[in-house]
Amino acid sequence: QVALIPVSELFGTIGIFETTLGVVLFHTAFGLPFAIFLLRNFFAEIPRELLEAARLDGAGEIRLFTRVVMPLGGPAIASLGIFQF
């Protein structure tokens, strides 16, 4: 929030303050760090044993991600959606 005024002035100087591009860049610049922080901390807490068990059952990296990690990440992604929008 400290960067809010300087970024607004920069966007005004560049001429994208009241454009769709300005809104997208502004929202991305301020939302992305929080999203990375939240999701990284959540996914780091998934037990390694769970991932190893899926690998032993024959799951590849894509199947591991789609069948194990993403279903467990549903609450974190929902929380992020609530915070961002």
C-alpha positions in Angstrom: 0.0 0.0 0.0 3.0 2.2 0.3 3.5 2.0 -3.4 -0.1 2.9 -4.3 0.5 6.6 -4.8 3.8 6.4 -6.7 2.4 3.7 -9.0 -0.8 5.7 -9.6 1.4 8.8 -10.5 3.5 6.6 -12.8 0.5 5.2 -14.6 -0.8 8.8 -15.0 2.4 10.0 -16.4 2.6 7.1 -18.9 -1.1 7.6 -19.8 -2.5 4.3 -18.8 -4.1 5.3 -15.5 -7.7 5.0 -16.7 -7.3 2.2 -19.2 -8.0 -1.5 -19.0 -4.3 -2.2 -19.3 -3.6 0.0 -16.3 -6.2 -1.8 -14.2 -4.8 -5.2 -15.1 -1.2 -4.2 -14.4 -2.1 -2.5 -11.2 -4.2 -5.5 -9.9 -1.5 -8.0 -11.0 1.3 -6.0 -9.4 -0.4 -5.8 -6.0 -2.1 -9.2 -6.0 0.6 -11.5 -7.3 3.0 -11.3 -4.3 0.2 -12.2 -1.9 -1.0 -15.1 -4.2 2.5 -16.5 -4.3 2.9 -16.2 -0.6 -0.4 -17.9 0.2 -0.1 -20.8 -2.3 3.5 -21.5 -1.7 3.0 -21.8 2.1 0.0 -24.0 1.6 1.6 -26.4 -0.9 4.8 -26.6 1.1 2.8 -28.2 3.9 1.6 -31.1 1.8 3.3 -34.2 3.4 6.1 -35.7 1.3 4.9 -39.1 2.3 1.7 -38.5 0.4 3.6 -37.6 -2.7 5.9 -40.5 -2.4 3.0 -42.9 -2.0 1.4 -41.6 -5.2 4.8 -42.0 -7.0 5.1 -45.6 -5.7 1.6 -46.3 -7.1 2.9 -45.3 -10.5 1.7 -41.7 -10.8 3.8 -39.5 -13.0 4.3 -35.8 -12.3 1.2 -34.6 -14.2 -1.0 -37.2 -12.6 0.5 -36.4 -9.2 -0.3 -32.7 -9.8 -3.8 -33.2 -11.1 -5.0 -36.1 -8.9 -3.2 -35.3 -5.6 -1.9 -31.8 -5.3 -4.8 -29.8 -7.0 -7.6 -31.5 -5.0 -5.7 -30.7 -1.8 -5.2 -27.2 -3.0 -8.8 -26.4 -3.5 -9.3 -24.6 -0.2 -6.2 -22.5 -0.7 -7.3 -21.5 -4.2 -10.8 -20.7 -3.0 -9.3 -18.5 -0.2 -7.1 -16.8 -2.7 -10.1 -16.1 -4.9 -12.0 -14.6 -2.0 -9.1 -12.3 -1.1 -8.3 -11.2 -4.6 -11.9 -10.6 -5.8 
